[in-house]
Amino acid sequence: MTAAQTATLLSAAESDPLHALWVLLLFTGVRIGEALALQWSDIDGERLTIRRTLVRNSDYSLGFNEPKTAKSRRTVTLPGIGVSALQQHRTKQLRDILATGSNYQRQDLIFPNSMGAPLFHERVRRRWRKLLHKAGLPQIRLYDTRHTHASLLLAAGVNPKVVSERLGHSSIVLTLNTYTHVIPELDQQAATTLETLILKHG
């Protein structure tokens, strides 16, 4: 998505029960399985640590695995909008836990189902498709929130090494190969930046 489309989506998502999840995905670039495996103990202020991922087993049950690669185990900084969204989400979740009572499964998950158990990926994807329709946006994959995050950062001139580390890529080469469509724009920025730097001293 473009920056304008992303802003439109976030506006449409303000009243959505998974608002905090959409904010997290778009502003951190984490994989959906990583997001659904997050526990409140993984949050320390504005720091979010990825320690595991939610997977669907061969019998269709859900379980937790180690992250995809060694680099996938990482810490990502949340922007203010992410911290605020999670705080609001936590407040609502605590009210829901009290209302549910002893039947609630206390697994410390940030994004569980209504009973505290892990949330199925497909249920999240269905809500995502409905949100896109509500926002009047093209139907894109939920995974494309990750691509949106990376593309917008690179287009804004953020160091590719930083983007690579936020995504948990095994190497910066993977990041650059994946987002080659942004490279021409970065090259133009580099030329303009160098020109400005030199000419201001002329």
MOFENHU-V145957 format. One record per residue. N is the residue number from 1. RES is the residue in three letters. PHI is phi in radians with two decimals (999 if undefined). Layout:
BEGIN
n=N res=RES phi=PHI
n=N res=RES phi=PHI
END
This chain:
BEGIN
n=1 res=MET phi=999
n=2 res=THR phi=-1.33
n=3 res=ALA phi=-1.08
n=4 res=ALA phi=-1.15
n=5 res=GLN phi=-1.13
n=6 res=THR phi=-1.11
n=7 res=ALA phi=-1.12
n=8 res=THR phi=-1.09
n=9 res=LEU phi=-1.09
n=10 res=LEU phi=-1.10
n=11 res=SER phi=-1.14
n=12 res=ALA phi=-1.21
n=13 res=ALA phi=-1.57
n=14 res=GLU phi=-1.00
n=15 res=SER phi=-1.72
n=16 res=ASP phi=-1.35
n=17 res=PRO phi=-1.02
n=18 res=LEU phi=-1.79
n=19 res=HIS phi=-0.89
n=20 res=ALA phi=-1.11
n=21 res=LEU phi=-1.17
n=22 res=TRP phi=-1.09
n=23 res=VAL phi=-1.08
n=24 res=LEU phi=-1.07
n=25 res=LEU phi=-1.07
n=26 res=LEU phi=-1.31
n=27 res=PHE phi=-1.73
n=28 res=THR phi=-2.17
n=29 res=GLY phi=1.31
n=30 res=VAL phi=-1.21
n=31 res=ARG phi=-1.24
n=32 res=ILE phi=-1.06
n=33 res=GLY phi=-1.12
n=34 res=GLU phi=-1.17
n=35 res=ALA phi=-1.12
n=36 res=LEU phi=-1.27
n=37 res=ALA phi=-1.62
n=38 res=LEU phi=-1.13
n=39 res=GLN phi=-2.01
n=40 res=TRP phi=-1.08
n=41 res=SER phi=-1.23
n=42 res=ASP phi=-1.49
n=43 res=ILE phi=-1.84
n=44 res=ASP phi=-2.33
n=45 res=GLY phi=1.15
n=46 res=GLU phi=-1.72
n=47 res=ARG phi=-1.81
n=48 res=LEU phi=-2.04
n=49 res=THR phi=-1.87
n=50 res=ILE phi=-1.58
n=51 res=ARG phi=-2.05
n=52 res=ARG phi=-2.77
n=53 res=THR phi=-2.43
n=54 res=LEU phi=-1.52
n=55 res=VAL phi=-2.23
n=56 res=ARG phi=-1.76
n=57 res=ASN phi=-1.36
n=58 res=SER phi=-1.09
n=59 res=ASP phi=-1.61
n=60 res=TYR phi=1.28
n=61 res=SER phi=-1.37
n=62 res=LEU phi=-1.85
n=63 res=GLY phi=-2.63
n=64 res=PHE phi=-2.05
n=65 res=ASN phi=-2.15
n=66 res=GLU phi=-1.11
n=67 res=PRO phi=-1.00
n=68 res=LYS phi=-0.95
n=69 res=THR phi=-2.41
n=70 res=ALA phi=-1.06
n=71 res=LYS phi=-1.25
n=72 res=SER phi=-1.21
n=73 res=ARG phi=-1.41
n=74 res=ARG phi=-2.63
n=75 res=THR phi=-2.07
n=76 res=VAL phi=-2.12
n=77 res=THR phi=-1.46
n=78 res=LEU phi=-1.59
n=79 res=PRO phi=-1.32
n=80 res=GLY phi=-0.98
n=81 res=ILE phi=-1.10
n=82 res=GLY phi=-1.26
n=83 res=VAL phi=-1.07
n=84 res=SER phi=-1.11
n=85 res=ALA phi=-1.10
n=86 res=LEU phi=-1.22
n=87 res=GLN phi=-1.10
n=88 res=GLN phi=-1.14
n=89 res=HIS phi=-1.10
n=90 res=ARG phi=-1.11
n=91 res=THR phi=-1.06
n=92 res=LYS phi=-1.13
n=93 res=GLN phi=-1.10
n=94 res=LEU phi=-1.11
n=95 res=ARG phi=-1.12
n=96 res=ASP phi=-1.14
n=97 res=ILE phi=-1.11
n=98 res=LEU phi=-1.10
n=99 res=ALA phi=-1.22
n=100 res=THR phi=-1.33
n=101 res=GLY phi=1.42
n=102 res=SER phi=-1.18
n=103 res=ASN phi=-1.34
n=104 res=TYR phi=-1.27
n=105 res=GLN phi=-1.48
n=106 res=ARG phi=-1.49
n=107 res=GLN phi=-1.86
n=108 res=ASP phi=1.15
n=109 res=LEU phi=-1.23
n=110 res=ILE phi=-1.32
n=111 res=PHE phi=-2.17
n=112 res=PRO phi=-1.56
n=113 res=ASN phi=-1.41
n=114 res=SER phi=-1.14
n=115 res=MET phi=-1.85
n=116 res=GLY phi=1.64
n=117 res=ALA phi=-1.49
n=118 res=PRO phi=-0.98
n=119 res=LEU phi=-1.65
n=120 res=PHE phi=-1.15
n=121 res=HIS phi=-0.95
n=122 res=GLU phi=-1.15
n=123 res=ARG phi=-1.10
n=124 res=VAL phi=-1.18
n=125 res=ARG phi=-1.10
n=126 res=ARG phi=-1.10
n=127 res=ARG phi=-1.14
n=128 res=TRP phi=-1.10
n=129 res=ARG phi=-1.10
n=130 res=LYS phi=-1.14
n=131 res=LEU phi=-1.14
n=132 res=LEU phi=-1.06
n=133 res=HIS phi=-1.10
n=134 res=LYS phi=-1.05
n=135 res=ALA phi=-1.42
n=136 res=GLY phi=1.24
n=137 res=LEU phi=-1.87
n=138 res=PRO phi=-1.06
n=139 res=GLN phi=-1.35
n=140 res=ILE phi=-2.03
n=141 res=ARG phi=-1.17
n=142 res=LEU phi=-1.04
n=143 res=TYR phi=-1.09
n=144 res=ASP phi=-1.25
n=145 res=THR phi=-1.10
n=146 res=ARG phi=-1.16
n=147 res=HIS phi=-1.16
n=148 res=THR phi=-1.07
n=149 res=HIS phi=-0.98
n=150 res=ALA phi=-1.17
n=151 res=SER phi=-1.09
n=152 res=LEU phi=-1.18
n=153 res=LEU phi=-1.14
n=154 res=LEU phi=-1.12
n=155 res=ALA phi=-1.11
n=156 res=ALA phi=-1.45
n=157 res=GLY phi=1.58
n=158 res=VAL phi=-1.20
n=159 res=ASN phi=-0.94
n=160 res=PRO phi=-0.97
n=161 res=LYS phi=-1.12
n=162 res=VAL phi=-1.14
n=163 res=VAL phi=-1.07
n=164 res=SER phi=-1.03
n=165 res=GLU phi=-1.21
n=166 res=ARG phi=-1.13
n=167 res=LEU phi=-1.35
n=168 res=GLY phi=1.35
n=169 res=HIS phi=-1.21
n=170 res=SER phi=-1.20
n=171 res=SER phi=-2.74
n=172 res=ILE phi=-1.19
n=173 res=VAL phi=-1.08
n=174 res=LEU phi=-1.06
n=175 res=THR phi=-1.08
n=176 res=LEU phi=-1.16
n=177 res=ASN phi=-1.19
n=178 res=THR phi=-1.25
n=179 res=TYR phi=-1.99
n=180 res=THR phi=-1.08
n=181 res=HIS phi=-1.16
n=182 res=VAL phi=-1.62
n=183 res=ILE phi=-1.02
n=184 res=PRO phi=-0.98
n=185 res=GLU phi=-1.17
n=186 res=LEU phi=-1.14
n=187 res=ASP phi=-1.12
n=188 res=GLN phi=-1.10
n=189 res=GLN phi=-1.08
n=190 res=ALA phi=-1.10
n=191 res=ALA phi=-1.11
n=192 res=THR phi=-1.16
n=193 res=THR phi=-1.09
n=194 res=LEU phi=-1.12
n=195 res=GLU phi=-1.03
n=196 res=THR phi=-1.09
n=197 res=LEU phi=-1.09
n=198 res=ILE phi=-1.29
n=199 res=LEU phi=-1.16
n=200 res=LYS phi=-1.24
n=201 res=HIS phi=-1.78
n=202 res=GLY phi=-1.39
END
